[in-house]
Amino acid sequence: MVDDTTAPVGYRKTTPRDGRPDTTSTYTALLAQVRTAGLLGRRTGWYWGLVAVLTALLVATGTAFAVLGGSWWQLVVAGVLGLLFTQFAFLSHEAAHRQVFASHDWNDRAARYVGTFLTGISYAWWMNKHTRHHANPNTVGKDPDISFDAISFRAEDARSRTGFLHVLVRVQGWAFFPMLLVEGANLHWQSIRTYTGRGAVKHRWAEGSVFAGRFVLYIGAVFWVLPIGIAFAFLGVQLAVFGFCMGIAFAPNHKGMPIIEAGRRVDFLSRQVLTSRDISGGRWVEFFMGGLNHQVEHHLFPSMARPNLRAARDLVRRYCDEQGVPYTETTLVHSYVIVVRYLNEVGLAASDPFACPVVERFRAP
């Protein structure tokens, strides 16, 4: 367990119960409660309603784009488009998790082709990365979301930085959110690398053709309708809003939560709960984050439909309290404070490897 002196900032402590059963076997008891409550059932009608609303908004945005012509007001349209693409990305993510339809094929096609066409993110790349993350969240050597990248999530990685990255890592907490403005472009670039790389890619040509067609139509329309200066500004705003919204929805979920060292054996329930953070708030937070504010529940039940996650939260919190497993929940704003603080503390290791408070503070129990 994590005691009060080592618990990450934002932890809401629960009281362990003496003689509690092993959580490896008792996860099945929680699963039975959730299934009995009917929370694993499909909510296809709800998703069709959401698709209808988002499609209507997309059509309205396209109409505004056509009517405004070469006006600088098109930058507002670009921002709205970035928001809508984010919402469609959430839908693609849910279809990939088999949350939307009962049919495996329908979910796969919706995520692979509709998601790729509307958001410009490779389904093949996303699935490879995201599947590994779900299996081993915050686990060294297994979770690609904490792997060696522009941002360091571990003190050991921060110490190995050289050149510009050595400077960046010292202020990476403050730089994290501004860097999200280029995340949209990065997501497209990773997709291009997937389709053009030598590794095996399922449905490479079919999915890649949809991906390429999306950019031919989209970029062609932008430069056909808009003067070249406004066209570049339009694409810049849309990409910046898309990347930023994607980043701030996913950032609170695991960053600043305990990291599981390579080789450490942790049971499924503890691994998913201890490394995840829920975000409190009303329906607007749920919509804004695409249901990812219920991150603990999403990791425990990846195929659970978004509308059911809120009800599952009460069952999971009560169960974790009974088992003595710390369940973390905080506000959206406070989660961002935690992320910035955590990343800056990791960065301290680059300048003083003998005085890094984060090394032990964020180790999983």
Sine and cosine of phi, psi and omega as CSV:
sin_phi,cos_phi,sin_psi,cos_psi,sin_omega,cos_omega
0.00,0.00,0.25,-0.97,0.04,-1.00
-0.98,-0.20,0.82,-0.57,0.00,-1.00
-1.00,0.03,0.09,-1.00,-0.11,-0.99
-0.91,0.42,-0.42,0.91,-0.06,-1.00
-0.99,0.12,-0.31,0.95,-0.03,-1.00
-0.90,-0.44,-0.06,1.00,-0.03,-1.00
-0.91,0.42,0.70,-0.71,0.03,-1.00
-0.87,0.50,0.45,-0.89,0.06,-1.00
-0.85,0.53,0.71,-0.70,0.00,-1.00
0.99,-0.14,-0.11,0.99,0.02,-1.00
-0.92,0.38,0.70,-0.71,0.16,-0.99
-0.97,-0.25,0.94,-0.35,-0.12,-0.99
-0.95,0.32,0.59,-0.81,0.17,-0.99
-0.88,-0.48,0.29,-0.96,-0.07,-1.00
-0.99,-0.11,0.87,-0.49,0.02,-1.00
-0.89,0.46,0.47,-0.88,0.02,-1.00
-0.94,-0.35,0.80,-0.60,-0.01,-1.00
-0.88,0.48,0.68,-0.73,0.06,-1.00
0.94,0.33,0.37,0.93,0.00,-1.00
-0.92,0.40,0.50,-0.86,0.00,-1.00
-0.95,0.32,0.31,-0.95,0.02,-1.00
-0.89,0.45,0.77,-0.64,-0.07,-1.00
-0.94,0.34,-0.28,0.96,0.04,-1.00
-0.88,0.47,-0.68,0.73,-0.03,-1.00
-1.00,0.08,-0.49,0.87,-0.09,-1.00
-0.99,0.16,-0.11,0.99,0.12,-0.99
-0.86,0.51,-0.55,0.83,0.01,-1.00
-0.89,0.45,-0.49,0.87,0.04,-1.00
-0.93,0.36,-0.66,0.75,0.05,-1.00
-0.91,0.42,-0.68,0.73,0.03,-1.00
-0.86,0.51,-0.64,0.77,0.01,-1.00
-0.91,0.42,-0.64,0.77,0.03,-1.00
-0.89,0.46,-0.70,0.71,-0.02,-1.00
-0.91,0.41,-0.66,0.75,0.00,-1.00
-0.92,0.39,-0.66,0.75,0.02,-1.00
-0.89,0.46,-0.57,0.82,0.02,-1.00
-0.97,0.26,-0.06,1.00,0.03,-1.00
0.97,0.23,0.32,0.95,-0.11,-0.99
-1.00,0.07,-0.08,1.00,0.06,-1.00
-0.99,-0.13,0.06,1.00,0.03,-1.00
-0.97,0.26,0.42,-0.91,0.01,-1.00
-0.96,0.29,0.49,-0.87,0.08,-1.00
-0.82,-0.57,0.80,0.60,-0.11,-0.99
-0.86,0.51,-0.63,0.77,0.03,-1.00
-0.87,0.50,-0.65,0.76,0.03,-1.00
-0.88,0.47,-0.68,0.74,-0.02,-1.00
-0.93,0.37,-0.62,0.79,0.06,-1.00
-0.89,0.46,-0.60,0.80,0.06,-1.00
-0.89,0.45,-0.68,0.73,0.02,-1.00
-0.91,0.42,-0.66,0.75,0.03,-1.00
-0.88,0.48,-0.66,0.75,0.01,-1.00
-0.89,0.46,-0.70,0.72,0.00,-1.00
-0.90,0.44,-0.75,0.67,-0.03,-1.00
-0.91,0.41,-0.60,0.80,0.03,-1.00
-0.92,0.40,-0.66,0.75,0.05,-1.00
-0.88,0.48,-0.67,0.74,0.04,-1.00
-0.91,0.41,-0.60,0.80,0.03,-1.00
-0.91,0.40,-0.66,0.75,0.05,-1.00
-0.90,0.44,-0.68,0.73,0.02,-1.00
-0.89,0.47,-0.63,0.77,0.02,-1.00
-0.92,0.40,-0.66,0.75,0.05,-1.00
-0.89,0.45,-0.61,0.79,0.04,-1.00
-0.90,0.43,-0.69,0.72,0.04,-1.00
-0.88,0.48,-0.63,0.77,0.04,-1.00
-0.86,0.51,-0.70,0.71,-0.03,-1.00
-0.93,0.36,-0.61,0.79,-0.06,-1.00
-0.96,0.27,-0.63,0.78,-0.09,-1.00
-0.95,0.31,-0.45,0.89,0.03,-1.00
0.87,0.49,-0.72,-0.69,-0.09,-1.00
-1.00,0.06,0.59,0.81,-0.01,-1.00
-1.00,-0.02,0.52,-0.85,0.08,-1.00
-0.94,0.35,-0.21,0.98,0.12,-0.99
-0.90,0.44,-0.21,0.98,0.06,-1.00
-0.88,0.47,-0.36,0.93,0.02,-1.00
-0.93,0.38,-0.47,0.88,0.11,-0.99
-0.92,0.38,-0.68,0.73,0.05,-1.00
-0.86,0.50,-0.66,0.75,0.01,-1.00
-0.87,0.49,-0.67,0.75,0.03,-1.00
-0.90,0.44,-0.68,0.73,0.03,-1.00
-0.90,0.44,-0.63,0.78,0.01,-1.00
-0.89,0.45,-0.63,0.78,0.06,-1.00
-0.88,0.48,-0.64,0.77,0.05,-1.00
-0.91,0.42,-0.68,0.73,-0.01,-1.00
-0.92,0.39,-0.65,0.76,0.05,-1.00
-0.87,0.49,-0.59,0.81,0.05,-1.00
-0.89,0.46,-0.69,0.72,0.00,-1.00
-0.91,0.41,-0.62,0.79,0.07,-1.00
-0.93,0.36,-0.52,0.85,0.08,-1.00
-0.90,0.44,-0.63,0.77,0.06,-1.00
-0.88,0.47,-0.68,0.74,0.02,-1.00
-0.89,0.46,-0.65,0.76,0.04,-1.00
-0.89,0.45,-0.65,0.76,0.05,-1.00
-0.87,0.49,-0.67,0.75,-0.01,-1.00
-0.94,0.34,-0.61,0.79,0.06,-1.00
-0.91,0.42,-0.63,0.78,0.03,-1.00
-0.88,0.47,-0.50,0.87,0.04,-1.00
-1.00,0.05,0.12,0.99,0.01,-1.00
0.90,0.43,0.55,0.83,-0.02,-1.00
-1.00,0.02,-0.42,0.91,-0.22,-0.97
-1.00,0.04,-0.81,0.58,-0.08,-1.00
-0.92,-0.39,0.37,-0.93,0.09,-1.00
-0.96,0.27,-0.49,0.87,-0.02,-1.00
-0.98,0.19,0.78,-0.63,0.08,-1.00
-0.87,0.49,-0.69,0.73,-0.05,-1.00
-0.90,0.43,-0.65,0.76,0.01,-1.00
-0.90,0.44,-0.70,0.71,0.04,-1.00
-0.87,0.49,-0.70,0.71,-0.05,-1.00
-0.90,0.44,-0.70,0.72,-0.01,-1.00
-0.92,0.38,-0.65,0.76,0.01,-1.00
-0.89,0.47,-0.70,0.71,-0.01,-1.00
-0.95,0.32,-0.67,0.74,-0.11,-0.99
-0.96,0.29,-0.72,0.69,-0.14,-0.99
-0.98,-0.20,-0.74,0.67,0.02,-1.00
-0.91,0.41,-0.71,0.70,0.00,-1.00
-0.89,0.46,-0.71,0.71,-0.01,-1.00
-0.89,0.45,-0.66,0.75,-0.05,-1.00
-0.94,0.35,-0.65,0.76,-0.08,-1.00
-0.99,0.12,-0.53,0.85,-0.09,-1.00
-0.96,-0.29,-0.34,0.94,-0.01,-1.00
0.96,0.28,0.47,0.88,0.04,-1.00
-0.89,-0.46,0.77,-0.64,-0.01,-1.00
-0.90,0.43,0.83,-0.56,0.07,-1.00
-0.90,0.43,-0.64,0.77,-0.01,-1.00
-0.89,0.46,-0.71,0.71,0.02,-1.00
-0.91,0.42,-0.71,0.70,-0.05,-1.00
-0.89,0.46,-0.70,0.72,-0.03,-1.00
-0.90,0.43,-0.66,0.75,0.03,-1.00
-0.87,0.49,-0.71,0.71,-0.03,-1.00
-0.95,0.30,-0.71,0.70,-0.14,-0.99
-0.96,0.27,-0.55,0.83,0.04,-1.00
-0.90,0.44,-0.67,0.74,0.03,-1.00
-0.91,0.42,-0.61,0.80,0.03,-1.00
-0.90,0.44,-0.72,0.69,-0.05,-1.00
-0.90,0.43,-0.58,0.81,-0.02,-1.00
-0.93,0.36,-0.57,0.82,-0.07,-1.00
-0.60,-0.80,0.93,0.38,-0.02,-1.00
-0.89,0.46,0.69,-0.72,0.04,-1.00
0.82,0.58,0.51,0.86,0.01,-1.00
-0.97,-0.26,0.83,-0.56,-0.06,-1.00
-0.88,0.48,0.76,-0.65,0.04,-1.00
0.99,0.10,-0.14,0.99,-0.03,-1.00
-0.83,-0.56,-0.52,0.86,-0.02,-1.00
-1.00,-0.08,0.93,-0.37,-0.01,-1.00
-0.91,0.42,-0.31,0.95,-0.02,-1.00
-0.95,0.31,-0.26,0.97,0.06,-1.00
-0.88,-0.47,0.30,0.95,-0.02,-1.00
-0.97,0.26,0.19,-0.98,-0.04,-1.00
-0.88,0.48,0.89,-0.45,-0.06,-1.00
-0.49,-0.87,-0.27,-0.96,0.01,-1.00
-0.87,0.49,-0.57,0.82,0.06,-1.00
-0.98,-0.18,0.70,-0.71,0.03,-1.00
-0.99,-0.13,0.79,-0.62,0.02,-1.00
-0.96,-0.27,-0.05,1.00,0.02,-1.00
-0.74,-0.68,0.57,-0.82,-0.01,-1.00
-0.86,0.50,-0.60,0.80,-0.01,-1.00
-0.88,0.47,-0.63,0.78,0.03,-1.00
-0.94,0.35,-0.63,0.77,-0.02,-1.00
-0.87,0.49,-0.61,0.79,-0.04,-1.00
-0.93,0.37,-0.43,0.90,-0.08,-1.00
-1.00,0.04,-0.02,1.00,-0.03,-1.00
-0.93,0.37,0.58,-0.81,0.07,-1.00
-0.73,-0.69,0.27,-0.96,0.06,-1.00
0.88,0.47,-0.69,-0.73,-0.03,-1.00
-0.88,0.48,-0.63,0.78,-0.02,-1.00
-0.91,0.41,-0.46,0.89,0.07,-1.00
-0.91,0.41,-0.57,0.82,0.05,-1.00
-0.97,0.25,-0.69,0.72,-0.04,-1.00
-0.88,0.48,-0.65,0.76,-0.12,-0.99
-0.89,0.46,-0.44,0.90,-0.01,-1.00
-0.94,0.33,-0.39,0.92,-0.01,-1.00
-0.82,-0.57,0.40,0.92,-0.15,-0.99
-0.90,0.44,-0.46,0.89,0.05,-1.00
-0.89,0.46,-0.70,0.71,0.01,-1.00
-0.95,0.31,-0.52,0.85,-0.05,-1.00
-0.99,0.13,-0.26,0.97,-0.14,-0.99
-0.84,0.54,-0.79,0.62,-0.07,-1.00
-0.94,0.34,-0.64,0.77,0.12,-0.99
-0.87,0.49,-0.55,0.84,0.01,-1.00
-0.92,0.40,-0.39,0.92,0.02,-1.00
-0.91,0.41,-0.31,0.95,0.02,-1.00
-0.91,0.42,-0.35,0.94,0.05,-1.00
-0.96,-0.27,0.09,1.00,-0.02,-1.00
-0.92,0.39,-0.54,0.84,0.04,-1.00
-0.87,0.50,-0.72,0.69,0.04,-1.00
-0.90,0.44,-0.61,0.79,0.01,-1.00
-0.90,0.43,-0.65,0.76,0.02,-1.00
-0.89,0.47,-0.65,0.76,0.05,-1.00
-0.92,0.40,-0.64,0.77,-0.02,-1.00
-0.91,0.42,-0.67,0.74,0.04,-1.00
-0.88,0.47,-0.58,0.81,0.04,-1.00
-0.92,0.40,-0.69,0.72,0.03,-1.00
-0.86,0.50,-0.69,0.73,0.02,-1.00
-0.88,0.47,-0.58,0.82,0.01,-1.00
-0.91,0.42,-0.72,0.70,-0.06,-1.00
-0.96,0.29,-0.48,0.87,-0.06,-1.00
-0.99,-0.14,-0.12,0.99,-0.01,-1.00
-0.97,0.24,0.11,-0.99,-0.07,-1.00
-1.00,0.00,-0.27,0.96,-0.03,-1.00
-0.92,0.39,0.30,-0.95,0.01,-1.00
-0.93,0.37,0.76,-0.65,0.02,-1.00
-0.74,-0.67,0.89,-0.46,-0.01,-1.00
-0.92,0.40,0.75,-0.66,-0.02,-1.00
0.84,0.54,0.62,0.78,-0.06,-1.00
-0.80,0.60,-0.78,0.63,-0.12,-0.99
-0.97,0.25,-0.63,0.77,0.01,-1.00
-0.92,0.40,-0.76,0.65,-0.01,-1.00
-0.93,0.37,-0.66,0.75,0.00,-1.00
-0.89,0.45,-0.57,0.82,0.03,-1.00
-0.92,0.40,-0.65,0.76,0.06,-1.00
-0.90,0.45,-0.68,0.74,0.02,-1.00
-0.87,0.50,-0.74,0.67,-0.01,-1.00
-0.92,0.40,-0.67,0.75,0.02,-1.00
-0.88,0.48,-0.58,0.81,0.02,-1.00
-0.86,0.50,-0.71,0.70,-0.06,-1.00
-0.97,0.23,-0.53,0.85,0.07,-1.00
-0.89,0.46,-0.73,0.68,-0.01,-1.00
-0.93,0.38,-0.72,0.69,-0.10,-1.00
-0.93,0.36,-0.80,0.60,-0.03,-1.00
-0.93,0.38,-0.58,0.81,0.05,-1.00
-0.87,0.49,-0.69,0.72,0.01,-1.00
-0.90,0.43,-0.66,0.76,-0.02,-1.00
-0.88,0.47,-0.73,0.68,-0.06,-1.00
-0.99,0.16,-0.29,0.96,0.08,-1.00
-0.97,0.23,-0.63,0.78,-0.09,-1.00
-1.00,0.04,-0.60,0.80,-0.17,-0.99
-0.97,-0.26,0.52,-0.86,0.18,-0.98
-0.85,0.52,0.45,-0.89,-0.17,-0.98
-0.86,0.52,-0.63,0.78,0.00,-1.00
-0.91,0.42,-0.72,0.69,0.01,-1.00
-0.92,0.38,-0.56,0.83,0.00,-1.00
-0.88,0.47,-0.72,0.69,0.03,-1.00
-0.91,0.42,-0.63,0.77,0.03,-1.00
-0.90,0.43,-0.64,0.77,0.02,-1.00
-0.86,0.51,-0.76,0.64,0.00,-1.00
-0.90,0.44,-0.62,0.78,0.01,-1.00
-0.89,0.45,-0.70,0.71,0.00,-1.00
-0.92,0.40,-0.70,0.71,-0.02,-1.00
-0.88,0.47,-0.70,0.71,0.02,-1.00
-0.91,0.41,-0.65,0.76,-0.02,-1.00
-0.91,0.42,-0.70,0.72,0.00,-1.00
-0.92,0.40,-0.68,0.73,0.00,-1.00
-0.88,0.48,-0.77,0.64,-0.02,-1.00
-0.90,0.43,-0.66,0.75,-0.02,-1.00
-0.91,0.42,-0.71,0.71,-0.02,-1.00
-0.92,0.40,-0.61,0.79,0.06,-1.00
-0.90,0.44,-0.71,0.70,-0.06,-1.00
-0.91,0.42,-0.69,0.72,-0.05,-1.00
-0.97,0.24,-0.25,0.97,0.11,-0.99
-0.99,0.14,-0.57,0.82,-0.03,-1.00
-1.00,-0.01,-0.43,0.90,-0.10,-1.00
-0.86,0.51,-0.66,0.75,-0.08,-1.00
-0.95,0.33,-0.19,0.98,-0.21,-0.98
-0.94,0.34,-0.66,0.75,-0.11,-0.99
-0.69,-0.72,-0.34,0.94,-0.07,-1.00
-0.93,0.37,0.76,-0.65,-0.06,-1.00
1.00,0.05,0.06,1.00,0.09,-1.00
-0.99,-0.11,0.27,-0.96,-0.05,-1.00
-0.82,0.58,0.59,-0.81,0.05,-1.00
-0.96,-0.28,0.73,-0.69,0.00,-1.00
-1.00,-0.07,0.86,-0.50,-0.03,-1.00
-0.94,0.35,0.44,-0.90,-0.01,-1.00
-0.85,0.52,0.71,-0.71,0.04,-1.00
1.00,0.02,-0.18,0.98,0.01,-1.00
-0.99,0.17,0.74,-0.68,-0.01,-1.00
-1.00,-0.08,0.85,-0.52,0.01,-1.00
-0.75,-0.66,0.73,-0.69,-0.02,-1.00
-0.92,0.40,0.32,-0.95,-0.13,-0.99
-0.84,0.54,-0.76,0.65,-0.05,-1.00
-0.86,0.50,-0.76,0.65,-0.03,-1.00
-0.91,0.42,-0.66,0.75,-0.03,-1.00
-0.87,0.49,-0.69,0.72,-0.05,-1.00
-0.97,0.26,-0.61,0.79,-0.06,-1.00
-0.98,0.20,-0.71,0.70,-0.08,-1.00
-0.92,0.40,-0.46,0.89,-0.06,-1.00
-0.99,-0.11,-0.01,1.00,-0.08,-1.00
-0.90,-0.44,0.45,-0.89,-0.01,-1.00
-0.77,-0.64,0.79,-0.61,0.12,-0.99
-1.00,0.07,0.45,-0.90,0.04,-1.00
-0.89,-0.45,0.83,-0.55,0.01,-1.00
-0.98,0.21,0.26,-0.96,0.01,-1.00
0.65,-0.76,0.10,-0.99,-0.04,-1.00
-1.00,0.07,-0.32,-0.95,-0.06,-1.00
-0.89,0.45,-0.50,0.87,-0.04,-1.00
-0.92,0.40,-0.59,0.81,0.05,-1.00
-0.91,0.41,-0.65,0.76,0.01,-1.00
-0.89,0.46,-0.68,0.74,0.02,-1.00
-0.94,0.35,-0.70,0.72,-0.03,-1.00
-0.87,0.50,-0.59,0.80,-0.04,-1.00
-0.98,-0.20,0.10,0.99,0.02,-1.00
0.88,0.48,0.54,0.84,-0.01,-1.00
0.99,0.14,-0.08,1.00,-0.03,-1.00
-0.96,0.26,-0.08,1.00,0.12,-0.99
-0.92,0.39,-0.37,0.93,0.09,-1.00
-0.99,-0.11,0.87,0.50,-0.15,-0.99
-0.94,0.35,-0.61,0.79,0.02,-1.00
-0.87,0.49,-0.76,0.65,-0.02,-1.00
-0.91,0.42,-0.62,0.79,0.01,-1.00
-0.89,0.46,-0.62,0.78,-0.01,-1.00
-0.97,0.26,-0.53,0.85,0.04,-1.00
-0.96,0.27,-0.57,0.82,-0.05,-1.00
-0.72,-0.70,0.97,0.25,-0.12,-0.99
-0.86,0.51,-0.45,0.89,-0.03,-1.00
-1.00,-0.03,0.10,1.00,-0.01,-1.00
-0.96,0.29,0.74,-0.67,0.00,-1.00
-0.90,0.44,0.56,-0.83,-0.04,-1.00
-0.79,0.61,-0.69,0.73,-0.03,-1.00
-0.90,0.44,-0.31,0.95,-0.05,-1.00
-1.00,-0.04,-0.20,0.98,-0.09,-1.00
-0.91,0.42,-0.61,0.79,-0.02,-1.00
-0.89,0.46,-0.68,0.73,0.02,-1.00
-0.93,0.37,-0.59,0.80,0.01,-1.00
-0.91,0.41,-0.48,0.88,-0.03,-1.00
-0.83,0.56,-0.69,0.72,-0.02,-1.00
-0.90,0.44,-0.65,0.76,0.03,-1.00
-0.91,0.42,-0.68,0.73,-0.04,-1.00
-0.93,0.37,-0.68,0.73,0.01,-1.00
-0.87,0.49,-0.70,0.72,0.00,-1.00
-0.91,0.42,-0.66,0.76,-0.02,-1.00
-0.92,0.40,-0.69,0.73,0.02,-1.00
-0.88,0.47,-0.61,0.79,0.04,-1.00
-0.90,0.44,-0.65,0.76,0.02,-1.00
-0.91,0.42,-0.59,0.80,-0.05,-1.00
-1.00,0.03,-0.14,0.99,-0.02,-1.00
0.97,0.26,0.44,0.90,0.03,-1.00
-0.99,-0.14,0.88,-0.48,-0.02,-1.00
-0.85,0.53,0.78,-0.63,0.00,-1.00
-0.91,-0.41,0.85,-0.53,-0.11,-0.99
-0.98,-0.20,0.78,-0.63,0.09,-1.00
-0.55,-0.83,0.66,-0.75,0.04,-1.00
-0.48,-0.88,0.03,-1.00,0.01,-1.00
-0.98,0.17,0.27,-0.96,-0.01,-1.00
-0.89,0.46,-0.74,0.68,-0.02,-1.00
-0.89,0.45,-0.70,0.71,-0.01,-1.00
-0.90,0.44,-0.53,0.85,0.02,-1.00
-0.90,0.43,-0.60,0.80,0.04,-1.00
-0.93,0.38,-0.60,0.80,0.08,-1.00
-0.87,0.49,-0.68,0.74,0.01,-1.00
-0.89,0.46,-0.69,0.72,-0.02,-1.00
-0.88,0.48,-0.75,0.66,-0.01,-1.00
-0.88,0.47,-0.71,0.70,-0.01,-1.00
-0.89,0.46,-0.70,0.72,-0.03,-1.00
-0.89,0.45,-0.75,0.67,-0.03,-1.00
-0.90,0.44,-0.60,0.80,0.05,-1.00
-0.93,0.38,-0.60,0.80,0.02,-1.00
-0.93,0.37,-0.61,0.79,0.09,-1.00
-0.88,0.48,-0.66,0.75,-0.01,-1.00
-0.89,0.45,-0.42,0.91,0.03,-1.00
-0.88,0.48,-0.47,0.88,-0.02,-1.00
-0.90,0.44,-0.40,0.92,-0.01,-1.00
-0.93,0.36,-0.49,0.87,-0.04,-1.00
-0.99,-0.16,-0.45,0.90,-0.02,-1.00
-0.57,-0.82,1.00,0.05,-0.06,-1.00
-0.92,0.40,-0.20,0.98,-0.02,-1.00
-0.99,-0.12,-0.04,1.00,-0.04,-1.00
-0.65,-0.76,0.86,0.52,0.00,-1.00
-0.94,-0.35,0.96,-0.27,-0.06,-1.00
-0.93,0.36,-0.23,0.97,-0.12,-0.99
-1.00,0.08,-0.33,0.95,-0.11,-0.99
-0.84,0.54,-0.76,0.65,-0.01,-1.00
-1.00,-0.05,-0.40,0.92,-0.10,-1.00
-0.89,0.45,-0.56,0.83,-0.08,-1.00
-0.93,-0.36,0.42,0.91,0.14,-0.99
-0.98,0.18,0.62,-0.79,0.07,-1.00
-0.94,0.33,0.51,-0.86,0.01,-1.00
-0.91,0.41,0.00,0.00,0.00,0.00
